[in-house]
Amino acid sequence: MQGPNEVGKTSLAEALALALEQLDSSTRSDIRAAKPVHHDAGPHVEVELSTGPYRLVIEKRWLRSPMTHLKVLEPRAEAMTGREAHERLRAILHETLDEQLWHA
């Protein structure tokens, strides 16, 4: 990513990593640090992305009313929630993503 300082490049990358990797039940320090300031709510991320043949929407919320929703739009419609959604997302990423490159 490229852009001026203080426009949210790092925040965007961190939010994406949390949504793709962390269970909604996690209370890790990086999740607690993402809690909105001056707002009594937990971190909440919704991302629409494409990877390999998949187009999907993942939505996660942590700390306050944790939840995970996964909607696979292509190649075949699927919808699920909770740990099942997280596990399906991880399976899709394992199938389509070079995870070492992603973490680099």
OpenMM code with the backbone's topology and positions (N, CA, C; nanometers):
from openmm import Vec3, app, unit

residues = "MET GLN GLY PRO ASN GLU VAL GLY LYS THR SER LEU ALA GLU ALA LEU ALA LEU ALA LEU GLU GLN LEU ASP SER SER THR ARG SER ASP ILE ARG ALA ALA LYS PRO VAL HIS HIS ASP ALA GLY PRO HIS VAL GLU VAL GLU LEU SER THR GLY PRO TYR ARG LEU VAL ILE GLU LYS ARG TRP LEU ARG SER PRO MET THR HIS LEU LYS VAL LEU GLU PRO ARG ALA GLU ALA MET THR GLY ARG GLU ALA HIS GLU ARG LEU ARG ALA ILE LEU HIS GLU THR LEU ASP GLU GLN LEU TRP HIS ALA".split()
positions = [
    Vec3(0.0840, -0.1176, 0.0000),
    Vec3(0.0000, 0.0000, 0.0000),
    Vec3(0.0884, 0.1237, 0.0000),
    Vec3(0.0368, 0.2266, -0.0603),
    Vec3(0.1113, 0.3497, -0.0700),
    Vec3(0.0153, 0.4658, -0.0477),
    Vec3(0.0608, 0.5686, 0.0217),
    Vec3(-0.0209, 0.6870, 0.0451),
    Vec3(0.0427, 0.7746, 0.1500),
    Vec3(-0.0140, 0.8937, 0.1727),
    Vec3(0.0404, 0.9859, 0.2723),
    Vec3(0.0353, 0.9256, 0.4130),
    Vec3(0.1154, 0.9808, 0.5019),
    Vec3(0.1155, 0.9378, 0.6417),
    Vec3(-0.0196, 0.9680, 0.7066),
    Vec3(-0.0561, 0.8823, 0.8035),
    Vec3(-0.1745, 0.9023, 0.8875),
    Vec3(-0.3075, 0.8960, 0.8129),
    Vec3(-0.3151, 0.8176, 0.7043),
    Vec3(-0.4429, 0.8021, 0.6346),
    Vec3(-0.5062, 0.6655, 0.6612),
    Vec3(-0.4362, 0.5777, 0.7350),
    Vec3(-0.4945, 0.4506, 0.7741),
    Vec3(-0.4407, 0.3279, 0.7040),
    Vec3(-0.3265, 0.3389, 0.6356),
    Vec3(-0.2716, 0.2217, 0.5649),
    Vec3(-0.2433, 0.1074, 0.6618),
    Vec3(-0.1786, 0.1368, 0.7718),
    Vec3(-0.1460, 0.0341, 0.8703),
    Vec3(-0.2724, -0.0189, 0.9355),
    Vec3(-0.3666, 0.0675, 0.9667),
    Vec3(-0.4921, 0.0237, 1.0280),
    Vec3(-0.5681, -0.0706, 0.9363),
    Vec3(-0.5679, -0.0424, 0.8080),
    Vec3(-0.6351, -0.1284, 0.7115),
    Vec3(-0.5693, -0.2665, 0.7074),
    Vec3(-0.4383, -0.2700, 0.7014),
    Vec3(-0.3658, -0.3979, 0.6982),
    Vec3(-0.3895, -0.4765, 0.8270),
    Vec3(-0.3888, -0.4092, 0.9416),
    Vec3(-0.4120, -0.4764, 1.0694),
    Vec3(-0.5545, -0.5301, 1.0783),
    Vec3(-0.6518, -0.4526, 1.0344),
    Vec3(-0.7918, -0.4964, 1.0376),
    Vec3(-0.8112, -0.6194, 0.9491),
    Vec3(-0.7511, -0.6190, 0.8330),
    Vec3(-0.7610, -0.7332, 0.7419),
    Vec3(-0.6988, -0.8576, 0.8047),
    Vec3(-0.5825, -0.8427, 0.8652),
    Vec3(-0.5163, -0.9565, 0.9307),
    Vec3(-0.6028, -1.0114, 1.0437),
    Vec3(-0.6623, -0.9248, 1.1251),
    Vec3(-0.7490, -0.9714, 1.2335),
    Vec3(-0.8684, -1.0487, 1.1775),
    Vec3(-0.9324, -0.9942, 1.0751),
    Vec3(-1.0510, -1.0580, 1.0179),
    Vec3(-1.0183, -1.1953, 0.9589),
    Vec3(-0.9033, -1.2085, 0.8971),
    Vec3(-0.8679, -1.3330, 0.8307),
    Vec3(-0.8090, -1.4379, 0.9242),
    Vec3(-0.7547, -1.3946, 1.0373),
    Vec3(-0.6768, -1.4881, 1.1187),
    Vec3(-0.7300, -1.5139, 1.2593),
    Vec3(-0.7997, -1.4200, 1.3197),
    Vec3(-0.8342, -1.4336, 1.4617),
    Vec3(-0.9792, -1.4751, 1.4833),
    Vec3(-0.9981, -1.5699, 1.5738),
    Vec3(-1.1325, -1.6091, 1.6145),
    Vec3(-1.2020, -1.4908, 1.6818),
    Vec3(-1.3333, -1.4847, 1.6694),
    Vec3(-1.4066, -1.3752, 1.7335),
    Vec3(-1.4017, -1.3832, 1.8860),
    Vec3(-1.3640, -1.4977, 1.9398),
    Vec3(-1.3530, -1.5153, 2.0849),
    Vec3(-1.2173, -1.4693, 2.1400),
    Vec3(-1.1261, -1.4323, 2.0524),
    Vec3(-0.9922, -1.3935, 2.0954),
    Vec3(-0.9949, -1.2631, 2.1749),
    Vec3(-0.9095, -1.2553, 2.2754),
    Vec3(-0.8930, -1.1314, 2.3523),
    Vec3(-0.7465, -1.0870, 2.3496),
    Vec3(-0.6765, -1.1234, 2.2437),
    Vec3(-0.5352, -1.0879, 2.2289),
    Vec3(-0.5157, -0.9366, 2.2438),
    Vec3(-0.3947, -0.8981, 2.2768),
    Vec3(-0.3654, -0.7563, 2.2973),
    Vec3(-0.3865, -0.6741, 2.1706),
    Vec3(-0.3579, -0.7308, 2.0514),
    Vec3(-0.3782, -0.6542, 1.9283),
    Vec3(-0.5273, -0.6305, 1.9017),
    Vec3(-0.6119, -0.7203, 1.9474),
    Vec3(-0.7563, -0.6994, 1.9334),
    Vec3(-0.8030, -0.5943, 2.0341),
    Vec3(-0.7562, -0.6035, 2.1579),
    Vec3(-0.7935, -0.5015, 2.2576),
    Vec3(-0.7453, -0.3638, 2.2142),
    Vec3(-0.6290, -0.3580, 2.1496),
    Vec3(-0.5758, -0.2295, 2.1031),
    Vec3(-0.6582, -0.1715, 1.9887),
    Vec3(-0.7316, -0.2563, 1.9173),
    Vec3(-0.8133, -0.2088, 1.8044),
    Vec3(-0.9507, -0.1602, 1.8489),
    Vec3(-0.9806, -0.1682, 1.9786),
    Vec3(-1.1105, -0.1228, 2.0301),
    Vec3(-1.1265, 0.0262, 2.0013),
    Vec3(-1.2435, 0.0651, 1.9498),
    Vec3(-1.2655, 0.2071, 1.9199),
    Vec3(-1.2498, 0.2954, 2.0442),
    Vec3(-1.1871, 0.4088, 2.0270),
    Vec3(-1.1682, 0.5048, 2.1355),
    Vec3(-1.2982, 0.5820, 2.1541),
    Vec3(-1.3331, 0.6107, 2.2783),
    Vec3(-1.4537, 0.6889, 2.3115),
    Vec3(-1.5810, 0.6233, 2.2601),
    Vec3(-1.5806, 0.4912, 2.2521),
    Vec3(-1.6971, 0.4191, 2.2017),
    Vec3(-1.7057, 0.2877, 2.2769),
    Vec3(-1.8186, 0.2568, 2.3354),
    Vec3(-1.8334, 0.1328, 2.4105),
    Vec3(-1.8718, 0.0190, 2.3167),
    Vec3(-1.7777, -0.0180, 2.2307),
    Vec3(-1.7998, -0.1241, 2.1327),
    Vec3(-1.6696, -0.1980, 2.1101),
    Vec3(-1.6806, -0.3224, 2.0679),
    Vec3(-1.5615, -0.3989, 2.0333),
    Vec3(-1.5206, -0.3708, 1.8902),
    Vec3(-1.3991, -0.4090, 1.8539),
    Vec3(-1.3545, -0.3952, 1.7152),
    Vec3(-1.4489, -0.4711, 1.6222),
    Vec3(-1.4737, -0.4158, 1.5062),
    Vec3(-1.5671, -0.4736, 1.4096),
    Vec3(-1.5092, -0.4508, 1.2702),
    Vec3(-1.4970, -0.5589, 1.1928),
    Vec3(-1.4392, -0.5516, 1.0589),
    Vec3(-1.5316, -0.6249, 0.9617),
    Vec3(-1.5555, -0.5642, 0.8471),
    Vec3(-1.6267, -0.6308, 0.7382),
    Vec3(-1.5454, -0.6101, 0.6113),
    Vec3(-1.5159, -0.7201, 0.5423),
    Vec3(-1.4298, -0.7159, 0.4247),
    Vec3(-1.4927, -0.7984, 0.3130),
    Vec3(-1.4953, -0.7416, 0.1945),
    Vec3(-1.5312, -0.8191, 0.0759),
    Vec3(-1.4029, -0.8402, -0.0021),
    Vec3(-1.3744, -0.9648, -0.0385),
    Vec3(-1.2491, -0.9926, -0.1082),
    Vec3(-1.2643, -1.1073, -0.2052),
    Vec3(-1.1676, -1.1153, -0.2937),
    Vec3(-1.1575, -1.2257, -0.3889),
    Vec3(-1.0245, -1.2943, -0.3683),
    Vec3(-1.0266, -1.4268, -0.3724),
    Vec3(-0.9051, -1.5061, -0.3631),
    Vec3(-0.9280, -1.6331, -0.4432),
    Vec3(-0.8414, -1.6581, -0.5413),
    Vec3(-0.8631, -1.7711, -0.6310),
    Vec3(-1.0004, -1.7575, -0.6959),
    Vec3(-1.0788, -1.8647, -0.7009),
    Vec3(-1.2109, -1.8571, -0.7635),
    Vec3(-1.3188, -1.8017, -0.6696),
    Vec3(-1.2810, -1.7673, -0.5459),
    Vec3(-1.3784, -1.7271, -0.4450),
    Vec3(-1.3953, -1.5751, -0.4384),
    Vec3(-1.5199, -1.5349, -0.4221),
    Vec3(-1.5524, -1.3974, -0.3850),
    Vec3(-1.6372, -1.4114, -0.2600),
    Vec3(-1.5990, -1.3411, -0.1545),
    Vec3(-1.6650, -1.3615, -0.0262),
    Vec3(-1.6695, -1.2342, 0.0564),
    Vec3(-1.7545, -1.2384, 0.1582),
    Vec3(-1.7643, -1.1303, 0.2564),
    Vec3(-1.7467, -1.1952, 0.3926),
    Vec3(-1.6501, -1.1430, 0.4690),
    Vec3(-1.6288, -1.1889, 0.6058),
    Vec3(-1.6550, -1.0712, 0.6984),
    Vec3(-1.7305, -1.0956, 0.8022),
    Vec3(-1.7595, -0.9927, 0.9017),
    Vec3(-1.7312, -1.0523, 1.0386),
    Vec3(-1.6531, -0.9782, 1.1186),
    Vec3(-1.6194, -1.0245, 1.2534),
    Vec3(-1.6288, -0.9085, 1.3512),
    Vec3(-1.6679, -0.9446, 1.4736),
    Vec3(-1.6690, -0.8492, 1.5845),
    Vec3(-1.6098, -0.9216, 1.7051),
    Vec3(-1.5273, -0.8509, 1.7801),
    Vec3(-1.4597, -0.9064, 1.8969),
    Vec3(-1.4995, -0.8297, 2.0232),
    Vec3(-1.4764, -0.8929, 2.1373),
    Vec3(-1.4898, -0.8370, 2.2716),
    Vec3(-1.6351, -0.8137, 2.3126),
    Vec3(-1.7059, -0.7233, 2.2508),
    Vec3(-1.8460, -0.6954, 2.2829),
    Vec3(-1.9333, -0.7667, 2.1813),
    Vec3(-2.0150, -0.8607, 2.2253),
    Vec3(-2.1024, -0.9383, 2.1356),
    Vec3(-2.0245, -0.9994, 2.0190),
    Vec3(-1.9255, -1.0840, 2.0475),
    Vec3(-1.8444, -1.1435, 1.9407),
    Vec3(-1.9300, -1.2176, 1.8381),
    Vec3(-1.8905, -1.2084, 1.7127),
    Vec3(-1.9613, -1.2796, 1.6065),
    Vec3(-1.8730, -1.2896, 1.4837),
    Vec3(-1.9015, -1.3943, 1.4046),
    Vec3(-1.8377, -1.4143, 1.2746),
    Vec3(-1.9460, -1.4538, 1.1753),
    Vec3(-1.9470, -1.3873, 1.0605),
    Vec3(-2.0379, -1.4217, 0.9507),
    Vec3(-1.9528, -1.4354, 0.8252),
    Vec3(-1.9747, -1.5414, 0.7509),
    Vec3(-1.9082, -1.5614, 0.6227),
    Vec3(-2.0148, -1.5836, 0.5170),
    Vec3(-2.0038, -1.5069, 0.4100),
    Vec3(-2.0916, -1.5269, 0.2949),
    Vec3(-2.0027, -1.5459, 0.1735),
    Vec3(-2.0038, -1.6665, 0.1174),
    Vec3(-1.9307, -1.6951, -0.0060),
    Vec3(-2.0269, -1.6643, -0.1205),
    Vec3(-1.9867, -1.5737, -0.2087),
    Vec3(-2.0719, -1.5321, -0.3198),
    Vec3(-2.0446, -1.6129, -0.4459),
    Vec3(-1.9189, -1.6489, -0.4671),
    Vec3(-1.8766, -1.7270, -0.5836),
    Vec3(-1.7674, -1.8225, -0.5394),
    Vec3(-1.7493, -1.9353, -0.5985),
    Vec3(-1.8147, -1.9890, -0.7167),
    Vec3(-1.9503, -2.0522, -0.6857),
    Vec3(-1.9766, -2.0815, -0.5564),
    Vec3(-2.1027, -2.1419, -0.5152),
    Vec3(-2.1450, -2.0729, -0.3863),
    Vec3(-2.2691, -2.0288, -0.3797),
    Vec3(-2.3174, -1.9561, -0.2621),
    Vec3(-2.3119, -2.0433, -0.1368),
    Vec3(-2.2576, -1.9836, -0.0298),
    Vec3(-2.2520, -2.0473, 0.1023),
    Vec3(-2.2698, -1.9372, 0.2046),
    Vec3(-2.3258, -1.9707, 0.3189),
    Vec3(-2.3352, -1.8759, 0.4298),
    Vec3(-2.3237, -1.9539, 0.5594),
    Vec3(-2.2461, -1.9010, 0.6526),
    Vec3(-2.2302, -1.9660, 0.7813),
    Vec3(-2.1874, -1.8649, 0.8862),
    Vec3(-2.1945, -1.9069, 1.0115),
    Vec3(-2.1601, -1.8195, 1.1231),
    Vec3(-2.0698, -1.8924, 1.2210),
    Vec3(-2.0170, -1.8166, 1.3157),
    Vec3(-1.9400, -1.8730, 1.4258),
    Vec3(-1.8113, -1.9412, 1.3826),
    Vec3(-1.7714, -2.0395, 1.4613),
    Vec3(-1.6467, -2.1114, 1.4348),
    Vec3(-1.6493, -2.1806, 1.2998),
    Vec3(-1.7656, -2.2310, 1.2583),
    Vec3(-1.7773, -2.2944, 1.1271),
    Vec3(-1.7375, -2.1947, 1.0170),
    Vec3(-1.7806, -2.0698, 1.0294),
    Vec3(-1.7453, -1.9663, 0.9309),
    Vec3(-1.5956, -1.9404, 0.9327),
    Vec3(-1.5374, -1.9308, 1.0517),
    Vec3(-1.3928, -1.9065, 1.0629),
    Vec3(-1.3144, -2.0216, 1.0001),
    Vec3(-1.3539, -2.1447, 1.0303),
    Vec3(-1.2836, -2.2617, 0.9762),
    Vec3(-1.2967, -2.2688, 0.8246),
    Vec3(-1.4138, -2.2354, 0.7705),
    Vec3(-1.4319, -2.2362, 0.6247),
    Vec3(-1.3445, -2.1296, 0.5604),
    Vec3(-1.3400, -2.0107, 0.6212),
    Vec3(-1.2534, -1.9044, 0.5707),
    Vec3(-1.1081, -1.9499, 0.5701),
    Vec3(-1.0623, -2.0105, 0.6790),
    Vec3(-0.9237, -2.0577, 0.6869),
    Vec3(-0.8976, -2.1633, 0.5783),
    Vec3(-0.9943, -2.2513, 0.5515),
    Vec3(-0.9780, -2.3541, 0.4479),
    Vec3(-0.9664, -2.2891, 0.3097),
    Vec3(-1.0491, -2.1891, 0.2825),
    Vec3(-1.0419, -2.1183, 0.1545),
    Vec3(-0.9061, -2.0509, 0.1398),
    Vec3(-0.8599, -1.9853, 0.2437),
    Vec3(-0.7300, -1.9168, 0.2370),
    Vec3(-0.6165, -2.0169, 0.2202),
    Vec3(-0.6246, -2.1300, 0.2887),
    Vec3(-0.5211, -2.2329, 0.2756),
    Vec3(-0.5145, -2.2843, 0.1313),
    Vec3(-0.6303, -2.2940, 0.0688),
    Vec3(-0.6392, -2.3431, -0.0689),
    Vec3(-0.5889, -2.2403, -0.1709),
    Vec3(-0.6068, -2.1120, -0.1442),
    Vec3(-0.5870, -2.0104, -0.2480),
    Vec3(-0.4770, -1.9091, -0.2210),
    Vec3(-0.4210, -1.9075, -0.1024),
    Vec3(-0.3301, -1.8003, -0.0627),
    Vec3(-0.1935, -1.8544, -0.0249),
    Vec3(-0.0886, -1.7895, -0.0703),
    Vec3(0.0463, -1.8199, -0.0240),
    Vec3(0.0616, -1.7480, 0.1100),
    Vec3(0.0368, -1.8206, 0.2185),
    Vec3(0.0313, -1.7575, 0.3501),
    Vec3(0.1674, -1.7036, 0.3950),
    Vec3(0.2769, -1.7658, 0.3541),
    Vec3(0.4096, -1.7109, 0.3878),
    Vec3(0.4284, -1.5750, 0.3220),
    Vec3(0.3876, -1.5632, 0.1976),
    Vec3(0.3969, -1.4348, 0.1282),
    Vec3(0.3061, -1.3315, 0.1931),
    Vec3(0.1838, -1.3712, 0.2296),
    Vec3(0.0901, -1.2798, 0.2955),
    Vec3(0.1510, -1.2251, 0.4248),
    Vec3(0.2150, -1.3112, 0.5031),
    Vec3(0.2727, -1.2672, 0.6310),
    Vec3(0.3992, -1.1844, 0.6132),
    Vec3(0.4622, -1.1964, 0.4983),
    Vec3(0.5838, -1.1162, 0.4733),
    Vec3(0.5422, -0.9728, 0.4513),
] * unit.nanometer
topology = app.Topology()
chain = topology.addChain("A")
for resn in residues:
    res = topology.addResidue(resn, chain)
    for name in ("N", "CA", "C"):
        topology.addAtom(name, app.Element.getBySymbol(name[0]), res)
